[in-house]
Amino acid sequence: GHYTTFSIPEPKDRTVHVCHAYGCRERTKFRFTDADVKELGAIMAKWRTKADTAEEERRGVAYAIGWIEHRVGTAIGTASDRPGMDFAGSGDTTQQDCVDEATNTTSYRRILASTGLLRHHTVDRPISKGSVMPWPHYGAVIIEKGSGRRYVVDSSVASNGRPPSVQPQEKWYIPG
């Protein structure tokens, strides 16, 4: 439903359509190479060597998303994306709001899943919660397979290329 709402093609064959300029106003096609997938595998493996648990996988996901944002941002021109809701960024093709970030993070995690790099989680659609002024805040969601517990991966709170926040859904943004 989320991809349809924002008129974004779903990820397919390692190809994503990256949202930017706020509200998925702009979409740029990006394809992950074999070398990209190999690097992502190395990032995920680093955390699995500590313990092959859902908790360590979430840490790996955060670092993988940070790496992806840097890789994709450098390729498409969003590497200078600033964190948070920067009202001056609306319409700027180098910037991303929480809708863009949640959509992209969901797409990136779907690439992780489709390449076999997620063992302990499934990818769910983004959610929105609360509001800042008249707008809700969006975040990407993963579900822990064993417990069914939901976690929000929020890339909008960090600068491009930095690991996003990963929190239990009930504690994310506005607790409740």
FIGUMAR-295111 format. One record per atom (N, C-alpha, C): atom name; x, y, z; residue in one letter. Coordinates in nm, 2 decimals, always signed. Layout:
<r 'CA' <X Y Z> 'a'> ...
This chain:
<r 'N' <+0.08 -0.12 +0.00> 'g'> <r 'CA' <+0.00 +0.00 +0.00> 'g'> <r 'C' <+0.08 +0.13 +0.00> 'g'> <r 'N' <+0.19 +0.13 +0.07> 'h'> <r 'CA' <+0.27 +0.25 +0.09> 'h'> <r 'C' <+0.33 +0.29 -0.05> 'h'> <r 'N' <+0.38 +0.19 -0.13> 'y'> <r 'CA' <+0.44 +0.22 -0.26> 'y'> <r 'C' <+0.33 +0.28 -0.35> 'y'> <r 'N' <+0.21 +0.23 -0.34> 't'> <r 'CA' <+0.10 +0.27 -0.43> 't'> <r 'C' <+0.06 +0.42 -0.39> 't'> <r 'N' <+0.06 +0.44 -0.26> 't'> <r 'CA' <+0.02 +0.57 -0.21> 't'> <r 'C' <+0.11 +0.68 -0.26> 't'> <r 'N' <+0.24 +0.65 -0.27> 'f'> <r 'CA' <+0.33 +0.75 -0.31> 'f'> <r 'C' <+0.38 +0.73 -0.46> 'f'> <r 'N' <+0.31 +0.64 -0.53> 's'> <r 'CA' <+0.34 +0.61 -0.67> 's'> <r 'C' <+0.48 +0.58 -0.70> 's'> <r 'N' <+0.53 +0.48 -0.62> 'i'> <r 'CA' <+0.67 +0.44 -0.63> 'i'> <r 'C' <+0.67 +0.29 -0.67> 'i'> <r 'N' <+0.75 +0.26 -0.78> 'p'> <r 'CA' <+0.76 +0.12 -0.81> 'p'> <r 'C' <+0.82 +0.04 -0.70> 'p'> <r 'N' <+0.78 -0.08 -0.67> 'e'> <r 'CA' <+0.84 -0.17 -0.57> 'e'> <r 'C' <+0.98 -0.21 -0.61> 'e'> <r 'N' <+1.06 -0.24 -0.52> 'p'> <r 'CA' <+1.20 -0.29 -0.55> 'p'> <r 'C' <+1.18 -0.42 -0.63> 'p'> <r 'N' <+1.27 -0.44 -0.73> 'k'> <r 'CA' <+1.27 -0.56 -0.81> 'k'> <r 'C' <+1.41 -0.59 -0.86> 'k'> <r 'N' <+1.45 -0.71 -0.85> 'd'> <r 'CA' <+1.58 -0.75 -0.91> 'd'> <r 'C' <+1.70 -0.66 -0.87> 'd'> <r 'N' <+1.71 -0.62 -0.74> 'r'> <r 'CA' <+1.81 -0.54 -0.69> 'r'> <r 'C' <+1.80 -0.39 -0.73> 'r'> <r 'N' <+1.69 -0.35 -0.79> 't'> <r 'CA' <+1.66 -0.22 -0.83> 't'> <r 'C' <+1.56 -0.15 -0.74> 't'> <r 'N' <+1.59 -0.03 -0.70> 'v'> <r 'CA' <+1.50 +0.05 -0.62> 'v'> <r 'C' <+1.48 +0.18 -0.69> 'v'> <r 'N' <+1.37 +0.25 -0.65> 'h'> <r 'CA' <+1.35 +0.39 -0.69> 'h'> <r 'C' <+1.36 +0.47 -0.56> 'h'> <r 'N' <+1.46 +0.55 -0.56> 'v'> <r 'CA' <+1.49 +0.63 -0.44> 'v'> <r 'C' <+1.42 +0.76 -0.44> 'v'> <r 'N' <+1.35 +0.78 -0.33> 'c'> <r 'CA' <+1.27 +0.90 -0.31> 'c'> <r 'C' <+1.35 +1.02 -0.26> 'c'> <r 'N' <+1.33 +1.14 -0.31> 'h'> <r 'CA' <+1.39 +1.26 -0.25> 'h'> <r 'C' <+1.31 +1.38 -0.29> 'h'> <r 'N' <+1.35 +1.49 -0.24> 'a'> <r 'CA' <+1.28 +1.62 -0.27> 'a'> <r 'C' <+1.16 +1.64 -0.18> 'a'> <r 'N' <+1.14 +1.55 -0.08> 'y'> <r 'CA' <+1.03 +1.55 +0.01> 'y'> <r 'C' <+0.90 +1.49 -0.05> 'y'> <r 'N' <+0.84 +1.40 +0.03> 'g'> <r 'CA' <+0.71 +1.34 -0.01> 'g'> <r 'C' <+0.73 +1.25 -0.14> 'g'> <r 'N' <+0.85 +1.20 -0.17> 'c'> <r 'CA' <+0.87 +1.12 -0.29> 'c'> <r 'C' <+0.84 +1.20 -0.42> 'c'> <r 'N' <+0.86 +1.33 -0.41> 'r'> <r 'CA' <+0.84 +1.42 -0.52> 'r'> <r 'C' <+0.93 +1.38 -0.64> 'r'> <r 'N' <+1.05 +1.34 -0.61> 'e'> <r 'CA' <+1.15 +1.30 -0.71> 'e'> <r 'C' <+1.18 +1.15 -0.68> 'e'> <r 'N' <+1.20 +1.07 -0.79> 'r'> <r 'CA' <+1.24 +0.93 -0.78> 'r'> <r 'C' <+1.35 +0.90 -0.87> 'r'> <r 'N' <+1.46 +0.84 -0.82> 't'> <r 'CA' <+1.57 +0.81 -0.90> 't'> <r 'C' <+1.60 +0.66 -0.89> 't'> <r 'N' <+1.61 +0.60 -1.01> 'k'> <r 'CA' <+1.63 +0.45 -1.01> 'k'> <r 'C' <+1.78 +0.42 -0.98> 'k'> <r 'N' <+1.80 +0.32 -0.89> 'f'> <r 'CA' <+1.93 +0.28 -0.85> 'f'> <r 'C' <+1.93 +0.12 -0.85> 'f'> <r 'N' <+2.04 +0.06 -0.91> 'r'> <r 'CA' <+2.05 -0.08 -0.90> 'r'> <r 'C' <+2.18 -0.12 -0.82> 'r'> <r 'N' <+2.16 -0.21 -0.73> 'f'> <r 'CA' <+2.27 -0.26 -0.65> 'f'> <r 'C' <+2.35 -0.36 -0.73> 'f'> <r 'N' <+2.48 -0.35 -0.73> 't'> <r 'CA' <+2.57 -0.44 -0.81> 't'> <r 'C' <+2.60 -0.56 -0.72> 't'> <r 'N' <+2.66 -0.66 -0.78> 'd'> <r 'CA' <+2.71 -0.77 -0.71> 'd'> <r 'C' <+2.81 -0.73 -0.60> 'd'> <r 'N' <+2.90 -0.63 -0.63> 'a'> <r 'CA' <+2.99 -0.58 -0.53> 'a'> <r 'C' <+2.92 -0.51 -0.42> 'a'> <r 'N' <+2.81 -0.44 -0.44> 'd'> <r 'CA' <+2.73 -0.38 -0.34> 'd'> <r 'C' <+2.68 -0.49 -0.24> 'd'> <r 'N' <+2.62 -0.59 -0.30> 'v'> <r 'CA' <+2.56 -0.70 -0.22> 'v'> <r 'C' <+2.67 -0.77 -0.14> 'v'> <r 'N' <+2.78 -0.79 -0.20> 'k'> <r 'CA' <+2.90 -0.85 -0.13> 'k'> <r 'C' <+2.94 -0.77 -0.01> 'k'> <r 'N' <+2.94 -0.64 -0.02> 'e'> <r 'CA' <+2.98 -0.55 +0.09> 'e'> <r 'C' <+2.87 -0.55 +0.19> 'e'> <r 'N' <+2.74 -0.55 +0.15> 'l'> <r 'CA' <+2.64 -0.56 +0.25> 'l'> <r 'C' <+2.64 -0.69 +0.33> 'l'> <r 'N' <+2.68 -0.80 +0.26> 'g'> <r 'CA' <+2.70 -0.93 +0.32> 'g'> <r 'C' <+2.81 -0.92 +0.43> 'g'> <r 'N' <+2.91 -0.85 +0.40> 'a'> <r 'CA' <+3.03 -0.84 +0.49> 'a'> <r 'C' <+2.98 -0.76 +0.61> 'a'> <r 'N' <+2.90 -0.66 +0.59> 'i'> <r 'CA' <+2.85 -0.57 +0.70> 'i'> <r 'C' <+2.77 -0.66 +0.80> 'i'> <r 'N' <+2.67 -0.73 +0.74> 'm'> <r 'CA' <+2.58 -0.82 +0.82> 'm'> <r 'C' <+2.66 -0.93 +0.89> 'm'> <r 'N' <+2.76 -0.98 +0.82> 'a'> <r 'CA' <+2.84 -1.09 +0.88> 'a'> <r 'C' <+2.92 -1.04 +1.00> 'a'> <r 'N' <+2.96 -0.92 +1.00> 'k'> <r 'CA' <+3.04 -0.86 +1.11> 'k'> <r 'C' <+2.96 -0.87 +1.24> 'k'> <r 'N' <+2.83 -0.84 +1.23> 'w'> <r 'CA' <+2.75 -0.84 +1.35> 'w'> <r 'C' <+2.71 -0.98 +1.39> 'w'> <r 'N' <+2.70 -1.07 +1.29> 'r'> <r 'CA' <+2.66 -1.21 +1.32> 'r'> <r 'C' <+2.78 -1.28 +1.39> 'r'> <r 'N' <+2.90 -1.24 +1.37> 't'> <r 'CA' <+3.01 -1.30 +1.44> 't'> <r 'C' <+3.01 -1.28 +1.59> 't'> <r 'N' <+2.94 -1.17 +1.63> 'k'> <r 'CA' <+2.93 -1.14 +1.77> 'k'> <r 'C' <+2.82 -1.23 +1.83> 'k'> <r 'N' <+2.71 -1.25 +1.76> 'a'> <r 'CA' <+2.61 -1.35 +1.80> 'a'> <r 'C' <+2.50 -1.35 +1.69> 'a'> <r 'N' <+2.46 -1.46 +1.65> 'd'> <r 'CA' <+2.36 -1.47 +1.54> 'd'> <r 'C' <+2.22 -1.46 +1.60> 'd'> <r 'N' <+2.19 -1.34 +1.65> 't'> <r 'CA' <+2.07 -1.31 +1.72> 't'> <r 'C' <+1.99 -1.20 +1.65> 't'> <r 'N' <+1.87 -1.18 +1.68> 'a'> <r 'CA' <+1.78 -1.08 +1.62> 'a'> <r 'C' <+1.84 -0.94 +1.66> 'a'> <r 'N' <+1.89 -0.93 +1.79> 'e'> <r 'CA' <+1.94 -0.80 +1.83> 'e'> <r 'C' <+2.06 -0.76 +1.75> 'e'> <r 'N' <+2.15 -0.85 +1.73> 'e'> <r 'CA' <+2.27 -0.82 +1.65> 'e'> <r 'C' <+2.24 -0.80 +1.51> 'e'> <r 'N' <+2.14 -0.87 +1.46> 'e'> <r 'CA' <+2.09 -0.84 +1.32> 'e'> <r 'C' <+2.04 -0.70 +1.31> 'e'> <r 'N' <+1.97 -0.65 +1.41> 'r'> <r 'CA' <+1.92 -0.51 +1.40> 'r'> <r 'C' <+2.04 -0.41 +1.40> 'r'> <r 'N' <+2.14 -0.44 +1.47> 'r'> <r 'CA' <+2.26 -0.36 +1.46> 'r'> <r 'C' <+2.32 -0.36 +1.32> 'r'> <r 'N' <+2.33 -0.48 +1.27> 'g'> <r 'CA' <+2.38 -0.49 +1.13> 'g'> <r 'C' <+2.30 -0.42 +1.03> 'g'> <r 'N' <+2.16 -0.43 +1.05> 'v'> <r 'CA' <+2.07 -0.35 +0.96> 'v'> <r 'C' <+2.10 -0.20 +0.97> 'v'> <r 'N' <+2.12 -0.15 +1.09> 'a'> <r 'CA' <+2.15 -0.01 +1.10> 'a'> <r 'C' <+2.27 +0.03 +1.03> 'a'> <r 'N' <+2.38 -0.05 +1.04> 'y'> <r 'CA' <+2.51 -0.01 +0.97> 'y'> <r 'C' <+2.49 -0.03 +0.82> 'y'> <r 'N' <+2.42 -0.14 +0.78> 'a'> <r 'CA' <+2.40 -0.16 +0.64> 'a'> <r 'C' <+2.32 -0.05 +0.58> 'a'> <r 'N' <+2.22 +0.00 +0.65> 'i'> <r 'CA' <+2.14 +0.11 +0.59> 'i'> <r 'C' <+2.23 +0.24 +0.58> 'i'> <r 'N' <+2.31 +0.26 +0.68> 'g'> <r 'CA' <+2.40 +0.38 +0.68> 'g'> <r 'C' <+2.49 +0.37 +0.55> 'g'> <r 'N' <+2.55 +0.25 +0.53> 'w'> <r 'CA' <+2.64 +0.23 +0.42> 'w'> <r 'C' <+2.56 +0.25 +0.28> 'w'> <r 'N' <+2.44 +0.19 +0.28> 'i'> <r 'CA' <+2.36 +0.21 +0.16> 'i'> <r 'C' <+2.33 +0.36 +0.13> 'i'> <r 'N' <+2.29 +0.43 +0.23> 'e'> <r 'CA' <+2.26 +0.57 +0.21> 'e'> <r 'C' <+2.38 +0.65 +0.16> 'e'> <r 'N' <+2.50 +0.61 +0.21> 'h'> <r 'CA' <+2.62 +0.68 +0.15> 'h'> <r 'C' <+2.64 +0.64 +0.01> 'h'> <r 'N' <+2.63 +0.51 -0.02> 'r'> <r 'CA' <+2.65 +0.46 -0.16> 'r'> <r 'C' <+2.55 +0.52 -0.25> 'r'> <r 'N' <+2.43 +0.51 -0.22> 'v'> <r 'CA' <+2.32 +0.56 -0.31> 'v'> <r 'C' <+2.33 +0.72 -0.32> 'v'> <r 'N' <+2.35 +0.78 -0.20> 'g'> <r 'CA' <+2.35 +0.93 -0.20> 'g'> <r 'C' <+2.46 +0.98 -0.29> 'g'> <r 'N' <+2.58 +0.92 -0.28> 't'> <r 'CA' <+2.69 +0.96 -0.37> 't'> <r 'C' <+2.66 +0.94 -0.52> 't'> <r 'N' <+2.58 +0.84 -0.55> 'a'> <r 'CA' <+2.55 +0.81 -0.69> 'a'> <r 'C' <+2.44 +0.90 -0.74> 'a'> <r 'N' <+2.34 +0.94 -0.66> 'i'> <r 'CA' <+2.23 +1.01 -0.71> 'i'> <r 'C' <+2.22 +1.16 -0.67> 'i'> <r 'N' <+2.31 +1.20 -0.58> 'g'> <r 'CA' <+2.31 +1.34 -0.54> 'g'> <r 'C' <+2.24 +1.37 -0.41> 'g'> <r 'N' <+2.22 +1.27 -0.32> 't'> <r 'CA' <+2.15 +1.30 -0.19> 't'> <r 'C' <+2.25 +1.28 -0.08> 't'> <r 'N' <+2.38 +1.28 -0.10> 'a'> <r 'CA' <+2.48 +1.25 +0.00> 'a'> <r 'C' <+2.49 +1.37 +0.10> 'a'> <r 'N' <+2.44 +1.48 +0.07> 's'> <r 'CA' <+2.44 +1.60 +0.16> 's'> <r 'C' <+2.31 +1.61 +0.24> 's'> <r 'N' <+2.22 +1.51 +0.23> 'd'> <r 'CA' <+2.09 +1.52 +0.30> 'd'> <r 'C' <+2.12 +1.55 +0.45> 'd'> <r 'N' <+2.04 +1.65 +0.50> 'r'> <r 'CA' <+2.06 +1.68 +0.64> 'r'> <r 'C' <+1.96 +1.61 +0.72> 'r'> <r 'N' <+1.99 +1.58 +0.85> 'p'> <r 'CA' <+1.90 +1.51 +0.94> 'p'> <r 'C' <+1.77 +1.59 +0.98> 'p'> <r 'N' <+1.67 +1.52 +1.02> 'g'> <r 'CA' <+1.55 +1.58 +1.07> 'g'> <r 'C' <+1.47 +1.65 +0.97> 'g'> <r 'N' <+1.37 +1.72 +1.01> 'm'> <r 'CA' <+1.27 +1.79 +0.93> 'm'> <r 'C' <+1.33 +1.93 +0.90> 'm'> <r 'N' <+1.38 +1.95 +0.79> 'd'> <r 'CA' <+1.44 +2.08 +0.75> 'd'> <r 'C' <+1.35 +2.15 +0.65> 'd'> <r 'N' <+1.26 +2.24 +0.70> 'f'> <r 'CA' <+1.16 +2.30 +0.61> 'f'> <r 'C' <+1.22 +2.36 +0.49> 'f'> <r 'N' <+1.35 +2.41 +0.50> 'a'> <r 'CA' <+1.41 +2.47 +0.38> 'a'> <r 'C' <+1.45 +2.37 +0.27> 'a'> <r 'N' <+1.44 +2.24 +0.31> 'g'> <r 'CA' <+1.47 +2.13 +0.21> 'g'> <r 'C' <+1.36 +2.09 +0.12> 'g'> <r 'N' <+1.24 +2.13 +0.15> 's'> <r 'CA' <+1.13 +2.09 +0.07> 's'> <r 'C' <+1.15 +2.13 -0.08> 's'> <r 'N' <+1.14 +2.03 -0.17> 'g'> <r 'CA' <+1.16 +2.05 -0.31> 'g'> <r 'C' <+1.31 +2.05 -0.36> 'g'> <r 'N' <+1.40 +2.05 -0.26> 'd'> <r 'CA' <+1.54 +2.04 -0.29> 'd'> <r 'C' <+1.57 +1.89 -0.32> 'd'> <r 'N' <+1.62 +1.86 -0.44> 't'> <r 'CA' <+1.64 +1.73 -0.48> 't'> <r 'C' <+1.76 +1.66 -0.41> 't'> <r 'N' <+1.84 +1.73 -0.33> 't'> <r 'CA' <+1.94 +1.67 -0.25> 't'> <r 'C' <+1.90 +1.63 -0.11> 't'> <r 'N' <+1.77 +1.67 -0.08> 'q'> <r 'CA' <+1.72 +1.65 +0.06> 'q'> <r 'C' <+1.61 +1.54 +0.06> 'q'> <r 'N' <+1.59 +1.48 +0.18> 'q'> <r 'CA' <+1.49 +1.38 +0.20> 'q'> <r 'C' <+1.42 +1.41 +0.33> 'q'> <r 'N' <+1.28 +1.39 +0.33> 'd'> <r 'CA' <+1.21 +1.41 +0.45> 'd'> <r 'C' <+1.18 +1.27 +0.50> 'd'> <r 'N' <+1.10 +1.26 +0.61> 'c'> <r 'CA' <+1.07 +1.12 +0.67> 'c'> <r 'C' <+0.99 +1.03 +0.58> 'c'> <r 'N' <+0.91 +1.08 +0.49> 'v'> <r 'CA' <+0.84 +1.00 +0.39> 'v'> <r 'C' <+0.95 +0.93 +0.30> 'v'> <r 'N' <+1.04 +1.02 +0.24> 'd'> <r 'CA' <+1.14 +0.97 +0.16> 'd'> <r 'C' <+1.23 +0.86 +0.23> 'd'> <r 'N' <+1.27 +0.90 +0.35> 'e'> <r 'CA' <+1.36 +0.81 +0.43> 'e'> <r 'C' <+1.29 +0.68 +0.46> 'e'> <r 'N' <+1.17 +0.68 +0.50> 'a'> <r 'CA' <+1.10 +0.56 +0.54> 'a'> <r 'C' <+1.08 +0.47 +0.42> 'a'> <r 'N' <+1.04 +0.53 +0.31> 't'> <r 'CA' <+1.02 +0.46 +0.18> 't'> <r 'C' <+1.15 +0.39 +0.14> 't'> <r 'N' <+1.26 +0.47 +0.13> 'n'> <r 'CA' <+1.39 +0.42 +0.09> 'n'> <r 'C' <+1.44 +0.31 +0.18> 'n'> <r 'N' <+1.43 +0.33 +0.31> 't'> <r 'CA' <+1.48 +0.23 +0.41> 't'> <r 'C' <+1.40 +0.10 +0.39> 't'> <r 'N' <+1.27 +0.11 +0.37> 't'> <r 'CA' <+1.20 -0.01 +0.34> 't'> <r 'C' <+1.25 -0.08 +0.21> 't'> <r 'N' <+1.27 +0.00 +0.11> 's'> <r 'CA' <+1.32 -0.06 -0.01> 's'> <r 'C' <+1.46 -0.12 +0.01> 's'> <r 'N' <+1.55 -0.06 +0.08> 'y'> <r 'CA' <+1.68 -0.11 +0.11> 'y'> <r 'C' <+1.67 -0.24 +0.19> 'y'> <r 'N' <+1.59 -0.24 +0.29> 'r'> <r 'CA' <+1.57 -0.37 +0.37> 'r'> <r 'C' <+1.51 -0.48 +0.28> 'r'> <r 'N' <+1.43 -0.44 +0.19> 'r'> <r 'CA' <+1.38 -0.55 +0.10> 'r'> <r 'C' <+1.49 -0.61 +0.01> 'r'> <r 'N' <+1.59 -0.52 -0.02> 'i'> <r 'CA' <+1.70 -0.58 -0.09> 'i'> <r 'C' <+1.78 -0.67 +0.00> 'i'> <r 'N' <+1.80 -0.63 +0.12> 'l'> <r 'CA' <+1.87 -0.72 +0.22> 'l'> <r 'C' <+1.80 -0.85 +0.23> 'l'> <r 'N' <+1.66 -0.85 +0.24> 'a'> <r 'CA' <+1.58 -0.97 +0.25> 'a'> <r 'C' <+1.59 -1.05 +0.13> 'a'> <r 'N' <+1.58 -0.99 +0.01> 's'> <r 'CA' <+1.58 -1.07 -0.12> 's'> <r 'C' <+1.71 -1.13 -0.15> 's'> <r 'N' <+1.82 -1.08 -0.09> 't'> <r 'CA' <+1.95 -1.13 -0.11> 't'> <r 'C' <+2.00 -1.23 +0.00> 't'> <r 'N' <+1.90 -1.26 +0.09> 'g'> <r 'CA' <+1.93 -1.36 +0.20> 'g'> <r 'C' <+2.00 -1.30 +0.31> 'g'> <r 'N' <+2.01 -1.17 +0.33> 'l'> <r 'CA' <+2.09 -1.11 +0.44> 'l'> <r 'C' <+2.01 -1.09 +0.56> 'l'> <r 'N' <+1.88 -1.11 +0.56> 'l'> <r 'CA' <+1.80 -1.10 +0.68> 'l'> <r 'C' <+1.76 -1.24 +0.72> 'l'> <r 'N' <+1.79 -1.28 +0.84> 'r'> <r 'CA' <+1.75 -1.41 +0.89> 'r'> <r 'C' <+1.65 -1.41 +1.00> 'r'> <r 'N' <+1.66 -1.30 +1.08> 'h'> <r 'CA' <+1.57 -1.29 +1.20> 'h'> <r 'C' <+1.46 -1.19 +1.19> 'h'> <r 'N' <+1.44 -1.13 +1.08> 'h'> <r 'CA' <+1.34 -1.02 +1.06> 'h'> <r 'C' <+1.27 -1.03 +0.93> 'h'> <r 'N' <+1.15 -0.98 +0.92> 't'> <r 'CA' <+1.08 -0.96 +0.80> 't'> <r 'C' <+1.06 -0.81 +0.78> 't'> <r 'N' <+1.04 -0.77 +0.66> 'v'> <r 'CA' <+1.02 -0.63 +0.63> 'v'> <r 'C' <+0.87 -0.60 +0.62> 'v'> <r 'N' <+0.82 -0.50 +0.70> 'd'> <r 'CA' <+0.68 -0.46 +0.69> 'd'> <r 'C' <+0.68 -0.32 +0.62> 'd'> <r 'N' <+0.56 -0.27 +0.60> 'r'> <r 'CA' <+0.54 -0.14 +0.53> 'r'> <r 'C' <+0.57 -0.03 +0.63> 'r'> <r 'N' <+0.60 +0.09 +0.59> 'p'> <r 'CA' <+0.63 +0.20 +0.68> 'p'> <r 'C' <+0.50 +0.24 +0.76> 'p'> <r 'N' <+0.52 +0.30 +0.87> 'i'> <r 'CA' <+0.41 +0.35 +0.95> 'i'> <r 'C' <+0.42 +0.50 +0.97> 'i'> <r 'N' <+0.32 +0.56 +1.02> 's'> <r 'CA' <+0.32 +0.70 +1.06> 's'> <r 'C' <+0.27 +0.71 +1.20> 's'> <r 'N' <+0.32 +0.81 +1.27> 'k'> <r 'CA' <+0.27 +0.82 +1.41> 'k'> <r 'C' <+0.29 +0.96 +1.45> 'k'> <r 'N' <+0.19 +1.01 +1.54> 'g'> <r 'CA' <+0.20 +1.14 +1.59> 'g'> <r 'C' <+0.20 +1.25 +1.49> 'g'> <r 'N' <+0.24 +1.37 +1.53> 's'> <r 'CA' <+0.25 +1.47 +1.44> 's'> <r 'C' <+0.34 +1.58 +1.49> 's'> <r 'N' <+0.40 +1.65 +1.39> 'v'> <r 'CA' <+0.48 +1.76 +1.42> 'v'> <r 'C' <+0.41 +1.87 +1.34> 'v'> <r 'N' <+0.35 +1.96 +1.40> 'm'> <r 'CA' <+0.26 +2.06 +1.34> 'm'> <r 'C' <+0.15 +1.98 +1.28> 'm'> <r 'N' <+0.11 +2.00 +1.15> 'p'> <r 'CA' <+0.00 +1.92 +1.10> 'p'> <r 'C' <+0.05 +1.79 +1.03> 'p'> <r 'N' <+0.18 +1.75 +1.04> 'w'> <r 'CA' <+0.22 +1.63 +0.97> 'w'> <r 'C' <+0.26 +1.52 +1.06> 'w'> <r 'N' <+0.23 +1.39 +1.01> 'p'> <r 'CA' <+0.27 +1.28 +1.09> 'p'> <r 'C' <+0.42 +1.25 +1.05> 'p'> <r 'N' <+0.48 +1.17 +1.14> 'h'> <r 'CA' <+0.62 +1.13 +1.11> 'h'> <r 'C' <+0.62 +0.98 +1.07> 'h'> <r 'N' <+0.70 +0.95 +0.96> 'y'> <r 'CA' <+0.70 +0.82 +0.91> 'y'> <r 'C' <+0.83 +0.74 +0.95> 'y'> <r 'N' <+0.82 +0.61 +0.96> 'g'> <r 'CA' <+0.93 +0.53 +0.99> 'g'> <r 'C' <+0.92 +0.39 +0.92> 'g'> <r 'N' <+1.03 +0.33 +0.89> 'a'> <r 'CA' <+1.03 +0.19 +0.83> 'a'> <r 'C' <+1.02 +0.09 +0.94> 'a'> <r 'N' <+0.96 -0.02 +0.92> 'v'> <r 'CA' <+0.93 -0.13 +1.02> 'v'> <r 'C' <+0.99 -0.26 +0.98> 'v'> <r 'N' <+1.05 -0.33 +1.08> 'i'> <r 'CA' <+1.09 -0.47 +1.06> 'i'> <r 'C' <+1.03 -0.54 +1.18> 'i'> <r 'N' <+1.00 -0.67 +1.15> 'i'> <r 'CA' <+0.93 -0.75 +1.25> 'i'> <r 'C' <+1.03 -0.87 +1.29> 'i'> <r 'N' <+1.05 -0.88 +1.41> 'e'> <r 'CA' <+1.14 -1.00 +1.46> 'e'> <r 'C' <+1.06 -1.13 +1.44> 'e'> <r 'N' <+1.11 -1.22 +1.37> 'k'> <r 'CA' <+1.04 -1.35 +1.34> 'k'> <r 'C' <+1.00 -1.42 +1.47> 'k'> <r 'N' <+1.09 -1.44 +1.56> 'g'> <r 'CA' <+1.07 -1.52 +1.68> 'g'> <r 'C' <+0.96 -1.47 +1.77> 'g'> <r 'N' <+0.96 -1.34 +1.79> 's'> <r 'CA' <+0.87 -1.28 +1.89> 's'> <r 'C' <+0.76 -1.20 +1.83> 's'> <r 'N' <+0.77 -1.16 +1.70> 'g'> <r 'CA' <+0.67 -1.08 +1.64> 'g'> <r 'C' <+0.68 -0.93 +1.68> 'g'> <r 'N' <+0.78 -0.90 +1.76> 'r'> <r 'CA' <+0.80 -0.76 +1.80> 'r'> <r 'C' <+0.84 -0.68 +1.68> 'r'> <r 'N' <+0.78 -0.56 +1.68> 'r'> <r 'CA' <+0.80 -0.46 +1.57> 'r'> <r 'C' <+0.90 -0.36 +1.61> 'r'> <r 'N' <+0.99 -0.32 +1.52> 'y'> <r 'CA' <+1.10 -0.22 +1.54> 'y'> <r 'C' <+1.09 -0.12 +1.43> 'y'> <r 'N' <+1.11 +0.01 +1.46> 'v'> <r 'CA' <+1.11 +0.11 +1.36> 'v'> <r 'C' <+1.26 +0.15 +1.34> 'v'> <r 'N' <+1.29 +0.15 +1.21> 'v'> <r 'CA' <+1.42 +0.19 +1.16> 'v'> <r 'C' <+1.40 +0.33 +1.10> 'v'> <r 'N' <+1.45 +0.43 +1.18> 'd'> <r 'CA' <+1.42 +0.57 +1.14> 'd'> <r 'C' <+1.55 +0.64 +1.09> 'd'> <r 'N' <+1.56 +0.65 +0.96> 's'> <r 'CA' <+1.68 +0.71 +0.90> 's'> <r 'C' <+1.68 +0.86 +0.90> 's'> <r 'N' <+1.56 +0.92 +0.92> 's'> <r 'CA' <+1.55 +1.07 +0.91> 's'> <r 'C' <+1.62 +1.14 +1.03> 's'> <r 'N' <+1.66 +1.07 +1.13> 'v'> <r 'CA' <+1.71 +1.14 +1.25> 'v'> <r 'C' <+1.87 +1.15 +1.24> 'v'> <r 'N' <+1.93 +1.09 +1.14> 'a'> <r 'CA' <+2.07 +1.09 +1.13> 'a'> <r 'C' <+2.11 +1.15 +0.99> 'a'> <r 'N' <+2.23 +1.20 +0.99> 's'> <r 'CA' <+2.28 +1.26 +0.86> 's'> <r 'C' <+2.30 +1.14 +0.76> 's'> <r 'N' <+2.30 +1.17 +0.64> 'n'> <r 'CA' <+2.32 +1.07 +0.53> 'n'> <r 'C' <+2.44 +0.99 +0.56> 'n'> <r 'N' <+2.42 +0.86 +0.55> 'g'> <r 'CA' <+2.54 +0.77 +0.57> 'g'> <r 'C' <+2.56 +0.72 +0.71> 'g'> <r 'N' <+2.49 +0.78 +0.80> 'r'> <r 'CA' <+2.51 +0.74 +0.95> 'r'> <r 'C' <+2.40 +0.63 +0.98> 'r'> <r 'N' <+2.43 +0.54 +1.07> 'p'> <r 'CA' <+2.33 +0.44 +1.11> 'p'> <r 'C' <+2.21 +0.51 +1.16> 'p'> <r 'N' <+2.09 +0.46 +1.12> 'p'> <r 'CA' <+1.96 +0.51 +1.17> 'p'> <r 'C' <+1.93 +0.46 +1.31> 'p'> <r 'N' <+1.83 +0.53 +1.37> 's'> <r 'CA' <+1.78 +0.48 +1.50> 's'> <r 'C' <+1.70 +0.35 +1.47> 's'> <r 'N' <+1.71 +0.26 +1.56> 'v'> <r 'CA' <+1.63 +0.14 +1.56> 'v'> <r 'C' <+1.57 +0.12 +1.70> 'v'> <r 'N' <+1.44 +0.13 +1.71> 'q'> <r 'CA' <+1.37 +0.13 +1.84> 'q'> <r 'C' <+1.25 +0.04 +1.83> 'q'> <r 'N' <+1.21 -0.02 +1.95> 'p'> <r 'CA' <+1.08 -0.09 +1.95> 'p'> <r 'C' <+0.97 +0.01 +1.91> 'p'> <r 'N' <+0.88 -0.04 +1.83> 'q'> <r 'CA' <+0.78 +0.05 +1.78> 'q'> <r 'C' <+0.71 +0.13 +1.89> 'q'> <r 'N' <+0.68 +0.07 +2.00> 'e'> <r 'CA' <+0.60 +0.14 +2.11> 'e'> <r 'C' <+0.68 +0.25 +2.17> 'e'> <r 'N' <+0.81 +0.25 +2.15> 'k'> <r 'CA' <+0.90 +0.36 +2.21> 'k'> <r 'C' <+0.94 +0.46 +2.11> 'k'> <r 'N' <+0.91 +0.44 +1.98> 'w'> <r 'CA' <+0.95 +0.52 +1.87> 'w'> <r 'C' <+0.88 +0.65 +1.87> 'w'> <r 'N' <+0.95 +0.76 +1.84> 'y'> <r 'CA' <+0.90 +0.90 +1.81> 'y'> <r 'C' <+0.82 +0.96 +1.93> 'y'> <r 'N' <+0.69 +0.92 +1.94> 'i'> <r 'CA' <+0.61 +0.97 +2.05> 'i'> <r 'C' <+0.56 +0.84 +2.13> 'i'> <r 'N' <+0.62 +0.81 +2.24> 'p'> <r 'CA' <+0.58 +0.68 +2.30> 'p'> <r 'C' <+0.43 +0.67 +2.33> 'p'> <r 'N' <+0.38 +0.55 +2.32> 'g'> <r 'CA' <+0.24 +0.54 +2.35> 'g'> <r 'C' <+0.17 +0.44 +2.26> 'g'> 
